[in-house]
Amino acid sequence: MRNDGEEIAALTKAQGDRAGTEVPKWYKGFIFKDESLVFELIRVMAKTVEHGADIGESLAAAVRIKQKEGDRQQLLDAWYHEWKALAERIEKTAEECLSKGHKVSAGEAYLRASEYYRSADFYLHDRPDDPAVLYLWNKMEYCFEEARKLTHPFLEAVRIPYEGTVLPGYFCPAVSKRGRAPTIIMHQGFDGTIQELYLGYCKDAARRGYNCLMFEGPGQGSVIRKQGLPFRHDWEKAVTPVVDYLLKREDVDPKRIALYGMSMGGYLAPRAAAYEHRIAALIANSGIFDNWANTYERLGMKRDELIRYVQDKPDEVNAKSWQVAETDITTFWGLTNGLWTFGAKTPAELHLKQSRYTLAECGHLISCHTLIVDSDAEQFFGGQPRKLYDALTCPKSYLVFKSGEGSELHCQAGGNLMGNQRIYDWLDEVFEDI
């Protein structure tokens, strides 16, 4: 088992990444000029590996959306309308296939429709009370459920007791494994869905002999949309009930439970592991030491200095935040989605809520084997994986996806096969010794 993060980093170095050689950015300007839309298109197309999207369908929609470049609102409106229209068309195909008894074809079409509905919703969160937001979510869930029943019947819908309510999820059993199996708890971060986890990460894990329990916590998925529960920084309060649930199952090895957090989950999962010590292995993809750091570092301010500024001049902070959001799609999306999912009324309030999401006071409490994942083209949490890795005192490894490999984007978007291979190989080796 490798515990030396630098060794793993060296193993991931791309052949073309030679000293003095600039590696071409294959994703730069892909269909769209704006990097947010480029990433979201790649995110959809990555689902083709597991039949969750189709390349031609996705590109055809993207080219139609591109015609609206030049006006931000028209562009985002086109994103909504084109993905929604595609989702409705493919859902109709699924219904026609099912009516003729073609269950596999129907299941595959429902799965693609589910992903297209998810994408249609992505930029609508500046108006979370718009009926379209819940409509698209319900359609996404419905199509995924239809696909599950037709072509993925082994995938078990679960409801995990949590503070007087439930957290929804799916349990995917390990493939070709009887008895108790090692199990990975998976959750997303700021915006992803458990349906995406299933397609991009869970199925590869199941093929390697792992059970997967994918769940939505506060601030995520249907928990924010239907239950109105915003994010909480003390994520162990969400993870501990999940561990309790798993330990009651007869197909789970209680000594080999891993926790895997995606995107902002790269803060949430380590936070949970600092206090939930039944976790035997932790994966943070991407690792985040301070979820607020990029904000104050970009402004050239110290953490405490920015907190005082936000507290003393909230109106100024609000005005400047909206001013930047008017010209930058990534900022607009991050701000509007953040206000909703964190339960904040103003940008200033959002900043103060996000300032609590740091591992400075608890990172040293993590004791399990930990993998910190970084990517050369990480566009949201640059520098954070290394800071988290350096702060850890537990057995740890550091994995970098290098430029030119095709997996260097945030959470290895577009390169999930390589990402899963390296991450799950690490977990295989860790669990061999437990």
DOMARKE-868163 format. One line per 8 residues: number of its first residue (from 1); for each residue x, y, z of C-alpha. Coordinates in steps of 0.25 Angstrom, whole numbers, plus 5000, padded with zeros to 4 digits. Example, Ala and Ser with C-alpha at 12.3 -4.5 7.8 and 13.67 -1.06 7.14 Angstrom:
// DOMARKE-868163
1 = 5049:4982:5031 | 5055:4996:5029
***
This chain:
// DOMARKE-868163
1 = 5000:5000:5000 | 5005:5014:4996 | 5005:5024:5007 | 5015:5034:5000 | 5006:5044:4993 | 5018:5049:4985 | 5020:5035:4979 | 5006:5034:4974
9 = 5007:5048:4968 | 5020:5044:4961 | 5012:5032:4955 | 5002:5041:4949 | 5011:5050:4941 | 5007:5051:4927 | 5016:5046:4916 | 5015:5059:4909
17 = 5017:5068:4921 | 5032:5070:4919 | 5039:5081:4926 | 5038:5094:4917 | 5026:5088:4909 | 5013:5095:4910 | 5002:5084:4909 | 4990:5088:4900
25 = 4977:5090:4908 | 4968:5081:4900 | 4956:5087:4907 | 4959:5101:4904 | 4948:5108:4895 | 4941:5094:4893 | 4928:5099:4886 | 4926:5111:4896
33 = 4935:5123:4899 | 4931:5122:4914 | 4938:5112:4922 | 4926:5109:4931 | 4918:5105:4919 | 4930:5097:4914 | 4931:5089:4927 | 4916:5087:4928
41 = 4915:5081:4914 | 4927:5072:4917 | 4920:5068:4929 | 4908:5063:4921 | 4916:5056:4911 | 4924:5049:4921 | 4911:5041:4924 | 4912:5034:4910
49 = 4922:5024:4917 | 4910:5018:4925 | 4899:5021:4914 | 4895:5033:4922 | 4896:5042:4910 | 4899:5042:4895 | 4910:5050:4888 | 4902:5054:4876
57 = 4890:5058:4884 | 4898:5066:4893 | 4907:5073:4883 | 4894:5076:4874 | 4888:5083:4886 | 4901:5090:4889 | 4902:5096:4875 | 4888:5102:4876
65 = 4891:5108:4890 | 4904:5114:4884 | 4896:5123:4875 | 4891:5131:4886 | 4906:5135:4891 | 4907:5150:4892 | 4896:5152:4902 | 4897:5145:4915
73 = 4883:5144:4919 | 4879:5139:4905 | 4890:5129:4906 | 4886:5123:4919 | 4871:5123:4914 | 4875:5115:4902 | 4883:5105:4911 | 4870:5103:4919
81 = 4861:5102:4907 | 4870:5093:4898 | 4873:5083:4909 | 4859:5082:4913 | 4854:5080:4899 | 4864:5069:4897 | 4860:5062:4910 | 4845:5063:4906
89 = 4848:5057:4893 | 4857:5045:4898 | 4846:5043:4909 | 4836:5041:4898 | 4845:5031:4891 | 4846:5023:4904 | 4831:5023:4905 | 4829:5018:4891
97 = 4840:5007:4893 | 4833:5003:4905 | 4819:5002:4899 | 4825:4993:4888 | 4832:4984:4899 | 4846:4989:4897 | 4850:4990:4911 | 4865:4991:4910
105 = 4863:5002:4899 | 4853:5009:4908 | 4862:5008:4920 | 4874:5014:4913 | 4866:5026:4907 | 4860:5029:4921 | 4874:5029:4927 | 4878:5039:4916
113 = 4866:5048:4918 | 4869:5048:4933 | 4882:5054:4931 | 4877:5064:4920 | 4867:5069:4930 | 4878:5071:4941 | 4886:5079:4931 | 4874:5088:4927
121 = 4872:5092:4942 | 4886:5096:4945 | 4886:5111:4942 | 4872:5114:4948 | 4875:5115:4963 | 4875:5130:4963 | 4860:5128:4964 | 4859:5115:4972
129 = 4844:5117:4974 | 4841:5117:4959 | 4832:5104:4957 | 4842:5100:4946 | 4852:5097:4956 | 4844:5086:4963 | 4838:5082:4950 | 4851:5078:4944
137 = 4856:5072:4957 | 4843:5063:4958 | 4845:5059:4943 | 4860:5056:4945 | 4856:5047:4957 | 4844:5041:4950 | 4852:5037:4938 | 4864:5031:4946
145 = 4854:5023:4954 | 4848:5018:4941 | 4862:5014:4936 | 4865:5008:4949 | 4853:4999:4949 | 4855:4994:4935 | 4870:4993:4934 | 4876:4994:4948
153 = 4867:4987:4957 | 4878:4983:4966 | 4879:4998:4970 | 4872:4999:4983 | 4865:5012:4987 | 4868:5015:5002 | 4863:5025:5012 | 4872:5028:5024
161 = 4866:5034:5037 | 4872:5048:5040 | 4867:5057:5051 | 4852:5055:5049 | 4852:5053:5034 | 4860:5045:5024 | 4872:5046:5015 | 4869:5039:5001
169 = 4879:5030:4994 | 4882:5018:4986 | 4890:5005:4991 | 4897:4998:4979 | 4902:4984:4983 | 4916:4980:4979 | 4916:4972:4966 | 4919:4957:4967
177 = 4921:4957:4982 | 4914:4949:4993 | 4914:4952:5008 | 4919:4965:5014 | 4926:4974:5004 | 4935:4987:5006 | 4926:4999:5004 | 4927:5013:4999
185 = 4919:5024:5004 | 4918:5034:4993 | 4912:5048:4993 | 4913:5061:4985 | 4916:5075:4988 | 4911:5088:4984 | 4902:5084:4972 | 4904:5070:4968
193 = 4893:5059:4969 | 4893:5044:4973 | 4889:5040:4960 | 4902:5046:4954 | 4909:5038:4965 | 4903:5025:4960 | 4907:5027:4946 | 4921:5034:4947
201 = 4927:5027:4960 | 4918:5016:4966 | 4917:5006:4955 | 4932:5005:4953 | 4933:5003:4968 | 4923:4992:4968 | 4930:4985:4957 | 4942:4985:4966
209 = 4935:4978:4977 | 4930:4990:4986 | 4916:4993:4991 | 4912:5008:4989 | 4903:5016:4997 | 4900:5029:4990 | 4892:5039:4998 | 4887:5054:4998
217 = 4890:5062:5010 | 4885:5076:5014 | 4887:5086:5003 | 4887:5075:4993 | 4877:5070:4983 | 4863:5067:4987 | 4867:5070:5002 | 4868:5085:4998
225 = 4857:5085:4987 | 4847:5077:4995 | 4851:5078:5010 | 4857:5092:5009 | 4869:5088:5018 | 4881:5096:5015 | 4896:5092:5016 | 4902:5090:5029
233 = 4917:5091:5032 | 4917:5080:5043 | 4915:5069:5032 | 4917:5058:5042 | 4903:5060:5046 | 4899:5055:5032 | 4909:5044:5031 | 4907:5037:5044
241 = 4893:5033:5042 | 4898:5027:5028 | 4908:5019:5036 | 4898:5014:5046 | 4889:5010:5034 | 4900:5002:5028 | 4904:4995:5040 | 4890:4989:5041
249 = 4892:4982:5027 | 4897:4968:5026 | 4904:4971:5013 | 4913:4981:5018 | 4927:4979:5024 | 4927:4988:5036 | 4942:4989:5037 | 4944:4994:5022
257 = 4935:5006:5020 | 4940:5017:5012 | 4935:5031:5011 | 4936:5038:4997 | 4933:5053:4996 | 4932:5060:4982 | 4935:5075:4979 | 4931:5083:4991
265 = 4929:5069:4997 | 4944:5070:4998 | 4942:5078:5010 | 4929:5072:5015 | 4935:5057:5015 | 4948:5061:5023 | 4940:5069:5033 | 4931:5057:5035
273 = 4943:5047:5036 | 4949:5056:5047 | 4938:5052:5056 | 4932:5039:5051 | 4943:5029:5053 | 4936:5017:5048 | 4941:5022:5034 | 4953:5013:5030
281 = 4957:5021:5018 | 4954:5035:5013 | 4955:5041:4998 | 4954:5056:4996 | 4952:5059:4981 | 4956:5070:4981 | 4962:5072:4995 | 4958:5085:5002
289 = 4964:5091:5014 | 4957:5104:5014 | 4944:5105:5005 | 4945:5121:5006 | 4960:5122:5004 | 4959:5125:4989 | 4950:5137:4992 | 4959:5144:5002
297 = 4972:5140:4994 | 4967:5146:4981 | 4964:5159:4988 | 4978:5159:4994 | 4972:5159:5008 | 4974:5151:5021 | 4963:5142:5026 | 4960:5150:5038
305 = 4961:5163:5030 | 4950:5159:5020 | 4941:5154:5031 | 4942:5168:5038 | 4940:5175:5024 | 4927:5167:5022 | 4922:5169:5035 | 4925:5184:5035
313 = 4921:5187:5021 | 4910:5177:5016 | 4903:5187:5007 | 4916:5189:4999 | 4919:5174:4999 | 4905:5171:4993 | 4907:5182:4983 | 4920:5178:4978
321 = 4916:5163:4978 | 4905:5165:4969 | 4913:5174:4960 | 4923:5163:4957 | 4912:5153:4955 | 4906:5162:4944 | 4918:5159:4935 | 4923:5146:4939
329 = 4915:5133:4938 | 4922:5125:4948 | 4921:5135:4958 | 4906:5137:4955 | 4904:5123:4956 | 4912:5121:4969 | 4905:5133:4976 | 4891:5129:4972
337 = 4892:5114:4975 | 4900:5118:4988 | 4889:5127:4993 | 4879:5116:4991 | 4886:5104:4996 | 4893:5111:5008 | 4880:5118:5012 | 4885:5132:5011
345 = 4877:5144:5007 | 4889:5153:5003 | 4903:5151:4998 | 4909:5156:5011 | 4901:5146:5019 | 4906:5135:5009 | 4920:5139:5011 | 4919:5138:5026
353 = 4912:5125:5025 | 4923:5119:5016 | 4934:5125:5025 | 4930:5113:5035 | 4934:5103:5025 | 4949:5101:5029 | 4957:5089:5035 | 4966:5098:5042
361 = 4961:5093:5056 | 4958:5079:5053 | 4967:5074:5041 | 4977:5068:5051 | 4966:5059:5056 | 4965:5051:5044 | 4971:5037:5047 | 4967:5028:5035
369 = 4975:5025:5022 | 4972:5038:5013 | 4974:5041:4999 | 4974:5055:4994 | 4971:5057:4980 | 4976:5069:4972 | 4975:5073:4957 | 4984:5082:4949
377 = 4972:5089:4943 | 4964:5090:4956 | 4956:5102:4954 | 4948:5104:4967 | 4958:5100:4978 | 4972:5102:4973 | 4983:5100:4983 | 4973:5095:4993
385 = 4976:5080:4992 | 4991:5082:4995 | 4987:5091:5007 | 4978:5080:5013 | 4989:5069:5010 | 5000:5077:5017 | 4990:5079:5029 | 4987:5064:5031
393 = 4994:5055:5041 | 4988:5042:5038 | 4993:5032:5027 | 4991:5040:5015 | 4993:5040:4999 | 4993:5051:4989 | 4988:5048:4975 | 4990:5058:4964
401 = 4983:5057:4950 | 4993:5064:4941 | 4990:5073:4929 | 4989:5066:4916 | 4984:5053:4922 | 4969:5056:4919 | 4966:5055:4934 | 4971:5069:4939
409 = 4958:5076:4940 | 4950:5077:4953 | 4946:5063:4958 | 4952:5057:4946 | 4940:5062:4937 | 4942:5055:4924 | 4952:5046:4929 | 4945:5037:4939
417 = 4950:5024:4935 | 4965:5028:4938 | 4960:5035:4950 | 4953:5023:4955 | 4964:5014:4952 | 4974:5021:4960 | 4965:5025:4972 | 4959:5011:4973
425 = 4973:5004:4972 | 4978:5013:4984 | 4966:5008:4992 | 4968:4993:4988 | 4982:4994:4993 | 4978:5001:5006 | 4967:4991:5009 | 4976:4979:5006
433 = 4983:4983:5020 | 4970:4984:5028
***
